[in-house]
């Protein structure tokens, strides 16, 4: 049985690849403490997000608004680090230099609908990747390092030229452990011992453009009867 391959153009994932490496246990890098309900701009957008303050507003050290470091003035530009439902994490210039802090979401202008749509798309893609990693599955857009973590080192690597250019392919042979019986005669008694062997049952092929999977194919072949011992005549083993 052959599963229909899916092909997709690589997405701009920003730092999603790093997040996936951390989720897959590939990297030991320490990330800034993050909030689950905050969309971090650097993960999903190719360009920085700059917004203006709608009015004078405090820049707080803590998300709950405590520890006010300074005040932003009306129309002051800030670089957004993360968008939260109530407060945004921003980087701004204050009286004693640059600082990162939290600002009430309503005190900054709203991102454009296009930016919000791109952020939502990126969040959904990241969640899809996290789910695939948890299930041990390879999906379109996954970086090579995560594929290695899931499937291990490929048995073969090659370059292929197609209409869209030259791509890298990794191939794995898949195996299944199957039983087979060995008859024997021990002290005049016929016995059968069941042993196990690994037999190839198919292949998995990942095609990469750059560092991302653009196509993943799985091919499964039926196990030949001889692989399980069926049809093989094993002479009896006689033990005295």
Backbone bond lengths (Angstrom), bond angles and torsions (degrees), N, CA, C in turn:
res aa  C-N    CA-C-N  psi(-1)  N-CA   C-N-CA  omega(-1)  CA-C   N-CA-C  phi
1 X - - - 1.465 - - 1.518 108.90 -
2 X 1.319 116.97 134.15 1.455 121.87 -179.47 1.513 109.47 -116.16
3 X 1.324 116.70 125.71 1.453 120.53 177.74 1.519 109.51 -81.46
4 X 1.326 116.67 138.28 1.453 121.20 -177.11 1.519 110.11 -65.30
5 X 1.340 118.31 124.23 1.461 120.09 -178.91 1.515 111.09 -71.77
6 X 1.321 115.35 150.41 1.452 121.21 175.62 1.515 108.55 -115.60
7 X 1.313 116.17 136.13 1.451 121.30 178.93 1.513 108.67 -121.94
8 X 1.317 115.92 140.24 1.455 119.86 -176.97 1.512 108.99 -152.11
9 X 1.321 116.97 144.09 1.453 120.04 176.51 1.519 109.25 -68.48
10 X 1.347 117.92 145.13 1.458 119.89 179.90 1.520 110.45 -61.37
11 X 1.327 116.23 140.24 1.457 121.40 176.86 1.515 109.07 -91.55
12 X 1.346 115.53 154.74 1.458 117.79 169.29 1.515 106.67 -79.02
13 X 1.330 116.96 113.15 1.453 120.34 -175.35 1.520 112.76 -105.68
14 X 1.352 117.94 -0.65 1.450 118.77 -179.54 1.512 110.51 55.23
15 X 1.337 116.31 -124.70 1.457 120.65 179.91 1.521 112.24 -94.00
16 X 1.342 117.54 14.13 1.461 119.37 177.57 1.519 110.12 -57.90
17 X 1.339 116.51 -38.65 1.462 119.42 -179.22 1.521 110.92 -57.27
18 X 1.344 117.25 -42.27 1.459 120.16 179.06 1.518 110.42 -64.98
19 X 1.329 116.84 -41.52 1.461 120.06 178.53 1.517 110.61 -60.64
20 X 1.330 116.27 -39.45 1.460 120.25 -179.57 1.521 110.79 -68.47
21 X 1.335 116.98 -37.66 1.458 119.63 177.84 1.518 109.99 -62.21
22 X 1.329 116.48 -40.89 1.453 120.06 178.16 1.522 110.44 -65.29
23 X 1.343 116.44 -42.19 1.465 120.45 -179.59 1.518 111.05 -64.66
24 X 1.335 116.26 -33.90 1.464 120.25 -178.68 1.523 112.15 -86.05
25 X 1.332 117.27 -3.29 1.456 120.16 179.71 1.507 113.52 79.35
26 X 1.344 117.83 19.80 1.459 120.83 -177.52 1.517 111.32 -80.91
27 X 1.329 116.91 -37.94 1.457 120.77 -174.66 1.514 110.45 -114.11
28 X 1.318 116.15 149.19 1.455 120.68 177.12 1.517 110.94 -106.36
29 X 1.349 116.79 14.07 1.457 120.56 -179.10 1.522 110.58 -61.51
30 X 1.320 116.31 144.37 1.458 121.39 -179.78 1.523 108.26 -97.77
31 X 1.322 116.93 121.15 1.447 122.37 179.88 1.526 110.24 -95.35
32 X 1.336 115.83 157.67 1.453 121.08 173.21 1.528 109.39 -56.85
33 X 1.336 116.48 141.67 1.462 119.96 177.10 1.520 108.59 -54.93
34 X 1.322 116.71 130.16 1.455 121.23 -173.03 1.514 111.56 -120.80
35 X 1.333 114.30 153.58 1.457 121.95 176.95 1.524 108.43 -103.96
36 X 1.330 116.21 133.66 1.463 120.56 -174.97 1.523 112.63 -63.94
37 X 1.333 117.73 -27.93 1.466 120.11 -176.35 1.529 112.94 -96.80
38 X 1.326 116.97 13.67 1.467 121.27 178.94 1.526 109.21 -109.54
39 X 1.332 116.33 130.85 1.469 121.55 176.58 1.521 108.11 -90.46
40 X 1.328 116.90 111.71 1.458 121.36 -177.15 1.526 109.57 -85.33
41 X 1.324 114.77 119.67 1.461 122.51 -170.19 1.520 112.11 -58.72
42 X 1.332 117.52 -42.05 1.463 120.30 -175.16 1.526 112.33 -65.13
43 X 1.330 117.19 -17.69 1.461 120.30 179.49 1.523 112.24 -76.16
44 X 1.327 116.91 -27.62 1.458 119.48 -167.02 1.525 115.53 -125.93
45 X 1.325 118.36 -19.14 1.462 120.30 -175.96 1.521 110.86 -109.93
46 X 1.330 115.72 142.77 1.465 120.56 -179.86 1.521 111.42 -76.31
47 X 1.338 117.07 -27.52 1.461 121.11 -177.16 1.525 110.27 -119.37
48 X 1.341 117.34 154.49 1.468 120.22 177.01 1.528 110.86 -61.45
49 X 1.307 115.99 150.78 1.460 122.08 177.22 1.524 108.43 -105.74
50 X 1.318 116.36 116.93 1.466 122.21 -178.85 1.522 108.71 -114.35
51 X 1.334 116.01 128.14 1.460 121.97 178.24 1.530 109.31 -126.44
52 X 1.342 115.60 162.74 1.465 121.38 178.70 1.529 110.03 -108.46
53 X 1.323 115.05 149.39 1.462 120.40 173.61 1.528 108.69 -75.89
54 X 1.323 116.59 134.81 1.464 120.82 -179.61 1.524 111.84 -81.12
55 X 1.331 116.71 -19.52 1.462 122.04 -179.10 1.523 108.03 -163.25
56 X 1.320 119.00 168.22 1.467 119.50 175.06 1.527 109.75 -57.39
57 X 1.322 116.10 131.68 1.467 119.78 -175.42 1.519 110.21 -150.10
58 X 1.328 118.34 146.13 1.469 120.50 -178.16 1.530 112.55 -74.93
59 X 1.325 114.80 144.92 1.460 122.51 172.59 1.523 106.31 -104.49
60 X 1.332 116.44 111.21 1.460 121.21 -172.16 1.522 111.67 -102.07
61 X 1.329 115.53 147.76 1.456 121.36 177.67 1.524 110.79 -70.88
62 X 1.341 116.79 -37.73 1.462 121.57 -177.34 1.518 111.07 -106.16
63 X 1.316 115.06 154.51 1.462 119.86 -178.41 1.523 112.03 -66.13
64 X 1.318 117.74 -25.49 1.466 119.80 179.86 1.523 112.46 -79.14
65 X 1.343 116.66 1.74 1.458 120.74 177.21 1.511 114.41 94.84
66 X 1.324 117.49 -3.27 1.464 120.12 -179.92 1.526 110.15 -82.86
67 X 1.326 115.25 160.03 1.460 120.66 178.98 1.519 112.42 71.59
68 X 1.333 117.05 55.21 1.466 120.98 -179.61 1.529 109.56 -65.81
69 X 1.338 115.93 123.72 1.464 121.27 -179.07 1.524 111.84 -89.73
70 X 1.324 116.58 -35.53 1.462 121.41 -178.27 1.522 107.47 -173.75
71 X 1.313 115.61 -179.71 1.461 120.80 177.42 1.523 109.66 -116.01
72 X 1.331 115.67 139.32 1.454 120.83 171.98 1.524 107.87 -85.29
73 X 1.319 116.27 144.75 1.459 118.67 177.89 1.531 110.02 -93.21
74 X 1.300 116.48 161.82 1.464 121.48 -178.76 1.527 110.50 -58.18
75 X 1.320 116.42 134.69 1.461 126.06 -179.92 1.531 113.57 71.61
76 X 1.336 117.79 8.58 1.464 119.54 176.42 1.524 109.46 -68.32
77 X 1.326 116.52 137.32 1.456 121.56 178.89 1.529 110.34 -85.54
78 X 1.327 115.21 139.80 1.463 121.08 175.83 1.524 108.31 -133.13
79 X 1.318 115.71 149.46 1.468 121.02 174.49 1.524 107.71 -92.52
80 X 1.313 116.06 122.66 1.464 120.44 -176.30 1.527 109.98 -82.53
81 X 1.330 115.64 128.25 1.462 121.96 175.87 1.521 109.96 -93.96
82 X 1.329 116.17 -44.41 1.461 120.15 -179.58 1.514 111.29 -148.59
83 X 1.328 115.85 143.55 1.460 122.05 178.63 1.525 109.04 -104.68
84 X 1.334 115.96 117.59 1.455 120.75 178.30 1.514 110.89 -110.61
85 X 1.322 117.70 167.89 1.463 120.21 -178.75 1.523 113.38 -67.56
86 X 1.343 117.20 -29.85 1.466 120.29 -177.89 1.527 113.15 -115.37
87 X 1.314 116.53 -38.35 1.460 121.58 178.86 1.524 109.80 -134.38
88 X 1.339 115.13 150.62 1.457 121.50 177.05 1.526 109.03 -108.22
89 X 1.326 115.83 143.05 1.459 121.55 173.97 1.522 107.88 -90.26
90 X 1.344 117.01 124.47 1.461 120.50 -174.04 1.523 110.55 -133.29
91 X 1.323 114.20 164.31 1.465 122.18 172.63 1.522 106.74 -116.25
92 X 1.333 116.65 126.04 1.464 119.86 -174.11 1.522 110.85 -142.23
93 X 1.318 114.94 160.02 1.464 121.18 173.84 1.521 108.29 -91.76
94 X 1.335 115.98 124.67 1.463 120.51 178.95 1.526 108.76 -120.07
95 X 1.318 116.89 -173.13 1.464 120.69 -171.49 1.525 113.89 -61.80
96 X 1.327 118.09 -29.39 1.471 119.58 -178.51 1.525 112.92 -112.47
97 X 1.337 116.97 23.46 1.458 120.13 176.42 1.520 112.41 128.40
98 X 1.330 116.32 -152.21 1.467 121.24 179.64 1.522 109.56 -99.39
99 X 1.325 115.56 146.79 1.463 119.99 -178.10 1.520 109.98 -150.39
100 X 1.326 115.07 155.69 1.456 122.06 173.35 1.518 108.37 -110.49
101 X 1.324 115.94 134.89 1.453 119.13 -179.87 1.515 111.38 -164.68
102 X 1.329 114.71 -177.41 1.460 121.82 -175.22 1.521 110.89 -104.91
103 X 1.335 114.88 138.22 1.463 122.34 179.87 1.523 108.17 -128.72
104 X 1.330 116.70 142.26 1.461 119.91 176.30 1.526 110.04 -57.23
105 X 1.335 115.75 131.87 1.463 120.28 -176.53 1.523 111.70 -58.47
106 X 1.321 117.01 -37.69 1.457 120.35 -178.26 1.508 114.49 -71.72
107 X 1.341 117.24 -11.49 1.463 120.61 -179.77 1.525 112.47 -92.56
108 X 1.339 117.00 -0.48 1.463 121.53 175.06 1.522 108.93 -115.36
109 X 1.335 116.06 151.74 1.458 118.58 175.73 1.523 109.52 -63.42
110 X 1.322 116.63 153.86 1.457 120.86 -177.90 1.527 110.67 -79.93
111 X 1.328 117.33 143.01 1.473 119.44 173.04 1.527 109.43 -62.75
112 X 1.316 116.13 156.54 1.460 120.39 179.71 1.523 110.24 -65.81
113 X 1.336 117.71 156.32 1.475 120.37 177.00 1.524 112.35 -56.89
114 X 1.341 117.11 -33.59 1.463 120.51 179.39 1.530 110.93 -65.32
115 X 1.339 116.25 -41.63 1.464 120.49 178.77 1.522 110.28 -64.98
116 X 1.325 116.82 -44.64 1.464 120.59 -179.95 1.526 111.04 -62.51
117 X 1.335 116.28 -39.16 1.466 119.98 179.09 1.526 110.51 -65.77
118 X 1.337 116.78 -39.33 1.465 120.52 179.37 1.524 110.93 -66.69
119 X 1.339 116.56 -39.72 1.461 120.34 177.46 1.527 111.13 -63.71
120 X 1.328 116.12 -43.70 1.464 120.05 -179.96 1.526 110.87 -63.12
121 X 1.328 116.00 -41.28 1.463 120.34 178.39 1.529 110.67 -62.30
122 X 1.338 115.86 -42.91 1.460 119.83 179.54 1.513 112.58 -64.67
123 X 1.337 116.82 -39.40 1.462 120.40 178.92 1.526 111.21 -64.48
124 X 1.326 116.41 -41.50 1.464 119.91 178.67 1.522 110.86 -64.94
125 X 1.341 116.23 -38.96 1.460 120.00 179.40 1.527 110.65 -65.74
126 X 1.337 116.41 -41.87 1.463 119.89 179.13 1.523 110.95 -63.58
127 X 1.329 117.08 -39.65 1.460 120.55 178.95 1.527 110.62 -66.39
128 X 1.332 116.53 -38.56 1.468 120.45 177.11 1.528 110.62 -61.20
129 X 1.337 115.95 -41.37 1.456 120.40 179.66 1.527 111.30 -66.70
130 X 1.325 116.48 -43.82 1.469 119.75 -179.92 1.527 110.59 -60.73
131 X 1.322 116.11 -41.23 1.464 120.08 179.00 1.529 110.49 -63.85
132 X 1.339 116.48 -41.66 1.467 120.26 179.70 1.524 110.78 -63.11
133 X 1.329 116.97 -42.07 1.465 120.84 179.24 1.525 110.09 -62.28
134 X 1.335 116.35 -43.38 1.466 120.26 -179.88 1.524 111.23 -62.27
135 X 1.347 116.80 -32.29 1.462 121.38 -179.16 1.531 112.46 -90.09
136 X 1.343 117.04 -4.65 1.458 120.15 -178.17 1.511 112.97 70.66
137 X 1.335 117.03 34.18 1.460 121.84 -177.29 1.527 110.58 -111.18
138 X 1.327 116.00 148.39 1.461 122.11 174.30 1.525 108.01 -97.82
139 X 1.338 116.74 130.18 1.461 120.97 -178.29 1.522 109.95 -130.62
140 X 1.324 115.59 163.98 1.455 122.17 179.01 1.530 109.74 -59.90
141 X 1.339 115.87 136.29 1.454 121.06 179.00 1.513 114.29 93.00
142 X 1.327 118.17 -7.55 1.466 121.59 -177.17 1.526 110.32 -73.84
143 X 1.345 118.59 136.65 1.466 120.79 178.68 1.524 112.14 -73.89
144 X 1.329 115.43 157.69 1.460 121.34 -175.36 1.525 112.53 -58.76
145 X 1.339 117.16 -39.76 1.460 119.98 -176.52 1.526 111.65 -60.97
146 X 1.334 116.25 -36.91 1.461 119.74 179.94 1.527 110.46 -73.65
147 X 1.340 116.93 -37.05 1.464 120.50 176.64 1.529 109.81 -59.86
148 X 1.333 117.02 -42.37 1.465 120.89 177.70 1.525 110.97 -61.35
149 X 1.324 116.17 -39.22 1.460 119.98 -179.95 1.525 111.08 -65.04
150 X 1.333 116.74 -36.35 1.465 121.28 -176.26 1.527 111.91 -80.41
151 X 1.339 117.09 -47.93 1.469 120.98 -172.78 1.525 114.18 -103.65
152 X 1.330 117.21 -12.29 1.455 119.21 -177.11 1.523 111.49 82.84
153 X 1.315 115.68 -175.18 1.461 121.60 -178.03 1.526 110.41 -67.73
154 X 1.341 118.09 129.96 1.472 119.65 179.91 1.521 111.74 -69.24
155 X 1.329 115.03 153.16 1.460 119.48 177.72 1.512 112.55 -73.98
156 X 1.340 116.53 -24.33 1.465 120.52 -179.43 1.522 109.54 -150.43
157 X 1.329 115.12 146.77 1.464 121.84 174.57 1.523 107.66 -129.53
158 X 1.319 115.97 140.42 1.462 119.25 -178.82 1.521 109.71 -152.75
159 X 1.325 115.22 166.04 1.457 121.86 174.88 1.520 108.29 -109.52
160 X 1.321 116.54 137.35 1.464 121.20 179.18 1.521 108.77 -126.33
161 X 1.321 115.44 143.03 1.463 120.37 178.34 1.522 108.51 -108.98
162 X 1.332 115.27 123.70 1.452 121.62 179.04 1.523 108.67 -126.53
163 X 1.328 115.83 -176.33 1.464 120.05 -177.14 1.527 111.67 -58.93
164 X 1.330 116.48 -34.31 1.461 119.80 -177.31 1.509 114.60 -84.23
165 X 1.328 118.05 -2.31 1.458 120.71 179.98 1.514 111.44 131.83
166 X 1.327 115.87 -157.58 1.463 121.64 -179.28 1.521 109.27 -105.28
167 X 1.332 115.73 133.71 1.452 121.28 -175.64 1.525 109.85 -129.35
168 X 1.315 115.16 160.72 1.463 121.05 177.46 1.524 108.76 -101.44
169 X 1.334 115.99 137.38 1.461 120.91 178.60 1.521 110.51 -122.63
170 X 1.328 114.91 136.83 1.457 121.82 173.81 1.524 107.89 -115.67
171 X 1.331 116.18 139.07 1.467 120.83 -177.84 1.526 110.59 -128.08
172 X 1.313 115.38 134.43 1.464 122.71 175.15 1.522 108.77 -120.59
173 X 1.316 117.37 141.33 1.462 121.67 170.75 1.521 107.81 -93.94
174 X 1.321 116.18 131.32 1.463 120.02 179.19 1.525 109.63 -99.00
175 X 1.315 114.95 144.88 1.463 121.04 -176.42 1.525 110.51 -126.03
176 X 1.327 113.99 159.80 1.453 120.91 174.28 1.522 108.26 -136.42
177 X 1.309 116.12 139.93 1.461 120.61 177.51 1.522 108.99 -87.34
178 X 1.326 116.28 121.98 1.467 120.72 -177.11 1.528 109.47 -123.58
179 X 1.328 116.95 149.98 1.467 120.16 -179.96 1.527 111.85 -87.07
180 X 1.317 116.08 154.99 1.462 121.23 169.23 1.526 107.65 -148.17
181 X 1.322 115.31 150.09 1.463 120.92 -173.51 1.525 111.48 -101.49
182 X 1.314 115.32 141.27 1.463 122.32 175.61 1.533 107.66 -121.91
183 X 1.359 117.70 110.32 1.472 119.67 179.31 1.522 111.08 -77.49
184 X 1.297 115.88 150.12 1.464 121.01 177.95 1.521 109.02 -152.15
185 X 1.329 115.58 158.71 1.461 121.53 174.90 1.522 108.01 -118.81
186 X 1.313 115.95 117.84 1.457 121.31 -178.47 1.524 108.67 -118.38
187 X 1.339 115.44 115.58 1.468 120.90 -179.12 1.523 111.73 52.72
188 X 1.327 114.81 42.30 1.454 120.13 176.98 1.517 114.64 82.18
189 X 1.329 117.56 -0.38 1.468 120.97 -179.64 1.522 109.62 -106.94
190 X 1.326 115.53 129.19 1.462 120.02 178.07 1.532 109.78 -79.43
191 X 1.315 116.58 126.65 1.469 121.74 178.08 1.524 108.64 -131.18
192 X 1.306 115.03 157.81 1.467 121.25 177.60 1.524 108.47 -125.76
193 X 1.303 116.07 125.46 1.465 121.65 177.28 1.528 109.21 -104.53
194 X 1.313 116.42 129.81 1.466 120.98 178.41 1.520 109.62 -95.36
195 X 1.322 115.47 122.09 1.458 122.04 176.48 1.532 108.78 -114.64
196 X 1.331 115.80 172.68 1.467 119.95 -177.15 1.523 109.90 -131.82
197 X 1.334 114.96 146.91 1.458 120.40 176.04 1.527 109.27 -141.39
198 X 1.332 115.64 153.43 1.467 121.11 176.67 1.519 108.97 -90.94
199 X 1.328 115.79 131.63 1.461 119.85 178.72 1.531 108.61 -127.53
200 X 1.334 118.46 143.94 1.474 120.66 177.59 1.525 110.40 -69.45
201 X 1.324 115.92 135.11 1.471 119.87 -178.73 1.530 112.54 -126.40
202 X 1.328 118.38 0.72 1.458 119.07 179.66 1.511 112.17 165.09
203 X 1.324 115.62 -169.98 1.463 121.70 -179.98 1.524 110.27 -138.76
204 X 1.325 114.42 157.90 1.457 122.36 170.87 1.523 106.89 -125.65
205 X 1.333 116.55 131.14 1.465 121.21 -176.91 1.524 109.11 -128.42
206 X 1.334 115.93 122.18 1.463 121.68 176.36 1.522 108.75 -109.44
207 X 1.330 116.24 130.52 1.462 121.91 177.17 1.522 108.32 -108.74
208 X 1.338 115.99 129.98 1.461 121.35 -175.69 1.521 111.40 -115.01
209 X 1.317 115.15 141.80 1.464 121.92 165.71 1.515 105.84 -117.27
210 X 1.333 115.68 114.91 1.454 118.26 -171.12 1.519 108.50 67.97
211 X 1.315 116.35 -123.43 1.460 121.28 -177.76 1.523 112.51 -106.03
212 X 1.344 117.72 4.19 1.454 119.96 -172.61 1.526 112.70 -115.41
213 X 1.329 115.20 145.39 1.465 121.33 175.23 1.524 109.20 -70.07
214 X 1.332 116.90 126.63 1.466 120.43 174.49 1.531 111.48 -111.16
215 X 1.352 116.23 -14.08 1.463 119.78 177.89 1.524 108.32 -156.14
216 X 1.325 115.38 139.08 1.465 119.98 177.94 1.520 108.63 -137.41
217 X 1.331 116.26 125.05 1.463 122.20 -176.59 1.526 110.21 -123.34
218 X 1.320 115.39 139.84 1.460 121.60 174.36 1.522 108.62 -124.84
219 X 1.312 115.99 127.74 1.458 121.13 178.42 1.523 108.65 -120.80
220 X 1.314 115.39 128.44 1.457 120.93 179.39 1.522 109.27 -117.46
221 X 1.314 115.84 133.90 1.458 121.76 179.20 1.524 109.21 -113.23
222 X 1.349 117.35 143.82 1.468 119.02 177.07 1.521 110.61 -64.38
223 X 1.320 115.74 144.15 1.460 120.43 179.87 1.526 109.39 -73.02
224 X 1.320 116.01 128.31 1.463 120.38 178.99 1.526 109.22 -66.13
225 X 1.341 117.81 140.04 1.473 119.87 -178.76 1.517 113.74 -51.81
226 X 1.337 117.02 -35.29 1.460 119.09 -178.06 1.520 112.02 -66.98
227 X 1.344 116.07 -23.24 1.457 118.67 -178.38 1.516 111.64 -67.23
228 X 1.333 117.43 -26.60 1.461 120.98 -179.62 1.514 112.45 -97.05
229 X 1.309 115.80 0.71 1.453 118.51 -178.77 1.512 112.22 98.95
230 X 1.363 117.26 -12.56 1.447 120.69 179.42 1.515 110.49 -65.37
231 X 1.314 117.79 134.23 1.458 121.43 178.29 1.512 113.25 83.23
232 X 1.337 117.67 -3.56 1.461 120.24 178.93 1.526 108.75 -99.08
233 X 1.303 117.04 124.40 1.462 120.78 178.35 1.521 108.22 -92.64
234 X 1.321 115.66 111.14 1.462 120.49 -179.89 1.519 108.33 -100.57
235 X 1.307 118.39 120.50 1.468 119.45 179.93 1.522 110.58 -62.99
236 X 1.310 116.87 144.34 1.469 119.40 -179.01 1.520 111.59 -64.05
237 X 1.325 114.22 146.02 1.462 121.00 176.70 1.528 107.10 -100.43
238 X 1.313 116.88 120.36 1.464 120.90 -177.16 1.522 108.93 -104.39
239 X 1.323 115.12 117.94 1.459 120.76 178.55 1.520 109.08 -108.46
240 X 1.323 117.04 131.41 1.469 121.68 179.86 1.526 110.04 -84.62
